[in-house]
Amino acid sequence: MLLFHTMIERQRLSIQTICGFLSVALLFLLSGGNAAGQNGDVSADGASTGGTSVVQSGSKFVIARVKYEGGGDWYNDPSSELNMLRFLRQQTDIDVDVRTEQYVEVGSEKLFSYPFVFMTGHGSISLTDREAQNLRTYLENGGFLYVDDDYGFDKAFRREMKKVFPEKELVELPFSHGIYHVHYDFPNGLPKIHEHDKKPPQGFGIFHEGRLVVFYTYESNLADGWADPDIHKDPEEVRQKALRMGLNIIVWALTQ
């Protein structure tokens, strides 16, 4: 038992140290050039809030994709994260690593090396009790999970998150929430990237001690908009909305 608590404390300190470096750097905002608006506005949504430029120094930021069991294609569209990181580098001064895709198993201790992890897929997901506990510990100690329903993932994801936080609910975030306005302005909430069931897009969250630890996008499919343009043939205007909302999610996760 003592060994277990020692391991958890080491993990907690590791991820909080990483988050600390990144959040302090991101909170150092310059009042000069407006990096957010360099590429112009995007119709009614995704316009820059203006006036600030996000700057980061120190450890390089990466997006680690969560590998899980259960049959879902956790690996689909591997270009998504790298394109999102390139956009982050273009639009901000955040130091990112875009050399290769990074994957992490949900039950691995390596999960605690990443302040921001990403999960997606079609179909099913299944978490063991150990994996659910590992993910919970990660989230309660500074980690952030972004989940994008790539279609058909909703039912299984909600079921498995009840293993992680049986006492908590996924709650829909109001359009006034800061995640929709922190860098680019999305007054109507999530942009609609793919049609799916033709429902309006929704953003759901799980909070721990007032901090958003899970953000789940449903009927939006931002990550498909991040993928290489020849994969889904999305218009550039749509891709820009997806990338800009993705930037908001990352900045919110690291600075909230």
C-alpha positions as CSV (number, residue, x, y, z in Angstrom):
1,M,0.0,0.0,0.0
2,L,2.8,2.4,0.9
3,L,4.5,1.6,-2.5
4,F,1.2,2.4,-4.3
5,H,0.8,5.8,-2.6
6,T,4.4,6.6,-3.3
7,M,3.9,5.9,-7.0
8,I,0.7,8.0,-7.1
9,E,2.5,10.9,-5.4
10,R,5.4,10.7,-7.9
11,Q,2.8,10.7,-10.7
12,R,1.0,13.6,-9.2
13,L,4.2,15.7,-8.9
14,S,5.3,14.8,-12.4
15,I,2.2,15.9,-14.1
16,Q,1.7,19.0,-12.0
17,T,5.3,20.1,-12.7
18,I,4.7,19.7,-16.5
19,C,1.4,21.6,-16.2
20,G,3.0,24.3,-14.1
21,F,5.7,25.0,-16.7
22,L,3.2,25.1,-19.5
23,S,0.5,27.1,-17.8
24,V,2.9,29.7,-16.4
25,A,4.3,30.2,-19.9
26,L,0.9,30.4,-21.5
27,L,-0.3,32.9,-19.0
28,F,2.5,35.2,-20.0
29,L,0.5,37.2,-22.5
30,L,1.9,40.0,-24.7
31,S,-0.3,43.0,-25.5
32,G,1.4,43.5,-28.8
33,G,0.9,41.5,-32.0
34,N,-2.3,39.6,-32.5
35,A,-1.1,36.1,-33.5
36,A,-4.7,34.9,-33.3
37,G,-5.9,37.0,-36.2
38,Q,-3.1,36.6,-38.7
39,N,-5.1,34.5,-41.1
40,G,-8.3,36.6,-41.0
41,D,-11.7,36.0,-39.7
42,V,-13.8,32.8,-40.2
43,S,-17.4,33.8,-41.1
44,A,-19.6,34.1,-37.9
45,D,-17.7,31.8,-35.7
46,G,-14.1,31.4,-34.7
47,A,-13.1,35.1,-34.9
48,S,-10.1,36.1,-32.8
49,T,-10.9,37.7,-29.5
50,G,-8.0,40.0,-30.3
51,G,-5.6,42.0,-28.2
52,T,-3.3,39.2,-27.0
53,S,-0.8,36.7,-28.3
54,V,-0.2,33.5,-26.4
55,V,3.5,32.8,-25.8
56,Q,5.1,29.7,-24.3
57,S,8.7,28.8,-23.6
58,G,10.2,25.7,-22.0
59,S,9.1,22.1,-22.4
60,K,7.7,21.3,-25.8
61,F,4.0,20.6,-26.0
62,V,2.7,17.4,-27.6
63,I,-0.7,15.8,-28.0
64,A,-0.7,12.1,-26.9
65,R,-3.4,9.9,-28.3
66,V,-5.0,7.5,-25.9
67,K,-4.9,3.8,-26.9
68,Y,-7.7,1.7,-25.6
69,E,-9.3,-1.7,-26.0
70,G,-12.9,-2.7,-26.9
71,G,-12.9,-2.6,-30.7
72,G,-13.0,1.1,-31.5
73,D,-10.5,2.5,-34.0
74,W,-8.5,4.7,-31.5
75,Y,-5.8,5.1,-34.2
76,N,-7.9,6.6,-37.1
77,D,-6.7,9.8,-38.9
78,P,-3.2,9.9,-37.4
79,S,-2.5,13.2,-39.2
80,S,-5.0,15.0,-37.0
81,E,-2.8,15.8,-33.9
82,L,0.2,16.8,-36.0
83,N,-1.8,19.2,-38.1
84,M,-3.3,20.6,-34.9
85,L,0.2,21.1,-33.4
86,R,1.4,22.8,-36.6
87,F,-1.6,25.2,-36.4
88,L,-0.8,25.8,-32.8
89,R,2.8,26.7,-33.7
90,Q,1.7,28.9,-36.6
91,Q,-0.9,30.9,-34.6
92,T,1.0,31.2,-31.3
93,D,4.6,31.0,-30.0
94,I,3.9,27.8,-28.1
95,D,6.9,25.4,-28.5
96,V,5.5,22.2,-29.9
97,D,6.9,18.9,-31.0
98,V,5.5,17.7,-34.4
99,R,8.1,15.1,-35.3
100,T,5.9,12.0,-34.9
101,E,2.6,10.8,-33.5
102,Q,2.6,9.9,-29.8
103,Y,0.4,7.2,-28.3
104,V,-0.2,6.2,-24.7
105,E,-2.1,3.3,-23.2
106,V,-4.9,4.4,-20.9
107,G,-3.6,2.1,-18.1
108,S,0.1,3.1,-18.4
109,E,2.1,5.1,-15.9
110,K,3.4,7.0,-19.0
111,L,0.0,8.7,-19.1
112,F,1.2,11.0,-16.4
113,S,3.9,12.4,-18.7
114,Y,1.4,14.3,-20.7
115,P,-0.7,17.2,-19.4
116,F,-3.1,16.9,-22.4
117,V,-4.3,13.6,-24.0
118,F,-6.7,13.0,-26.8
119,M,-9.2,10.2,-27.4
120,T,-11.3,9.4,-30.5
121,G,-12.8,6.6,-32.5
122,H,-15.8,4.9,-34.0
123,G,-17.7,2.2,-32.2
124,S,-16.8,0.7,-28.8
125,I,-14.3,1.3,-25.9
126,S,-13.8,-0.9,-22.9
127,L,-11.8,0.0,-19.7
128,T,-10.7,-2.4,-17.1
129,D,-11.0,-1.4,-13.4
130,R,-7.3,-0.7,-13.3
131,E,-7.4,1.5,-16.4
132,A,-10.4,3.4,-15.1
133,Q,-8.6,4.1,-11.8
134,N,-5.4,5.1,-13.6
135,L,-7.4,7.6,-15.8
136,R,-9.2,9.0,-12.7
137,T,-5.9,9.5,-10.9
138,Y,-4.4,11.2,-13.9
139,L,-7.4,13.6,-14.2
140,E,-7.6,14.4,-10.5
141,N,-3.9,15.3,-10.4
142,G,-3.6,17.8,-13.2
143,G,-4.3,15.9,-16.4
144,F,-6.8,16.8,-19.1
145,L,-8.7,14.5,-21.5
146,Y,-10.2,15.7,-24.8
147,V,-12.6,13.3,-26.4
148,D,-14.0,13.7,-29.9
149,D,-16.8,11.4,-31.0
150,D,-15.9,10.3,-34.5
151,Y,-19.4,8.8,-34.9
152,G,-20.9,5.8,-33.0
153,F,-18.6,6.3,-30.0
154,D,-21.1,8.1,-27.7
155,K,-22.9,5.2,-25.9
156,A,-19.8,3.2,-25.1
157,F,-17.8,6.3,-24.1
158,R,-20.4,7.5,-21.6
159,R,-20.7,4.0,-20.2
160,E,-17.0,3.7,-19.6
161,M,-16.7,7.1,-18.1
162,K,-19.1,6.0,-15.4
163,K,-16.3,3.5,-14.4
164,V,-13.9,6.4,-14.1
165,F,-16.3,8.9,-12.3
166,P,-19.3,6.9,-11.1
167,E,-20.4,9.9,-9.0
168,K,-20.1,12.5,-11.8
169,E,-22.1,13.4,-14.9
170,L,-21.1,14.7,-18.2
171,V,-22.7,18.2,-18.2
172,E,-23.2,20.3,-21.3
173,L,-21.2,23.5,-21.2
174,P,-23.0,26.8,-21.9
175,F,-22.0,28.9,-24.8
176,S,-20.7,31.4,-22.3
177,H,-18.0,29.0,-21.0
178,G,-14.5,30.3,-21.4
179,I,-13.4,27.3,-23.6
180,Y,-15.4,28.9,-26.4
181,H,-13.8,32.3,-26.0
182,V,-10.4,31.9,-24.6
183,H,-8.5,32.7,-27.8
184,Y,-10.9,32.6,-30.7
185,D,-14.6,33.5,-30.2
186,F,-17.2,30.9,-30.8
187,P,-20.4,32.7,-29.6
188,N,-22.6,29.7,-30.7
189,G,-20.5,27.0,-29.2
190,L,-18.9,24.2,-31.2
191,P,-18.6,24.5,-34.9
192,K,-20.3,21.7,-37.0
193,I,-17.6,19.9,-38.9
194,H,-19.4,16.7,-40.1
195,E,-23.1,16.0,-40.3
196,H,-23.3,12.6,-38.6
197,D,-27.0,12.4,-37.4
198,K,-27.6,16.1,-38.3
199,K,-27.9,17.0,-34.7
200,P,-26.5,20.3,-33.3
201,P,-23.0,19.9,-31.9
202,Q,-22.6,19.8,-28.2
203,G,-19.7,20.1,-25.8
204,F,-19.8,18.2,-22.5
205,G,-17.5,18.3,-19.5
206,I,-16.6,16.6,-16.3
207,F,-15.2,18.8,-13.5
208,H,-13.0,18.0,-10.5
209,E,-12.8,20.5,-7.7
210,G,-14.0,23.3,-10.1
211,R,-11.5,22.4,-12.9
212,L,-12.6,21.0,-16.2
213,V,-10.8,17.7,-16.6
214,V,-12.7,16.1,-19.5
215,F,-14.1,17.9,-22.5
216,Y,-16.2,15.8,-24.9
217,T,-17.3,17.0,-28.3
218,Y,-20.4,15.3,-29.7
219,E,-21.9,15.7,-33.2
220,S,-19.1,18.1,-34.2
221,N,-16.1,15.9,-35.0
222,L,-13.4,18.5,-34.7
223,A,-10.6,16.0,-35.2
224,D,-11.8,15.1,-38.7
225,G,-11.3,18.8,-39.5
226,W,-7.8,18.6,-38.2
227,A,-6.9,15.7,-40.6
228,D,-5.0,16.2,-43.9
229,P,-7.4,18.0,-46.3
230,D,-7.5,15.2,-48.8
231,I,-8.9,12.7,-46.3
232,H,-12.3,14.1,-45.7
233,K,-12.4,16.8,-48.3
234,D,-13.6,19.5,-45.9
235,P,-13.7,23.0,-47.2
236,E,-10.8,25.2,-45.9
237,E,-13.3,27.4,-44.0
238,V,-14.6,24.4,-42.1
239,R,-11.0,23.1,-41.4
240,Q,-10.1,26.5,-40.0
241,K,-13.0,26.4,-37.6
242,A,-12.0,23.0,-36.4
243,L,-8.4,24.0,-35.9
244,R,-9.3,27.2,-34.1
245,M,-11.7,25.5,-31.7
246,G,-9.0,22.9,-31.1
247,L,-6.6,25.7,-30.2
248,N,-9.1,27.0,-27.7
249,I,-9.4,23.6,-26.1
250,I,-5.7,23.3,-25.7
251,V,-5.2,26.8,-24.3
252,W,-8.1,26.4,-21.9
253,A,-6.7,23.0,-20.7
254,L,-3.3,24.5,-19.9
255,T,-4.3,27.8,-18.4
256,Q,-7.6,27.2,-16.5
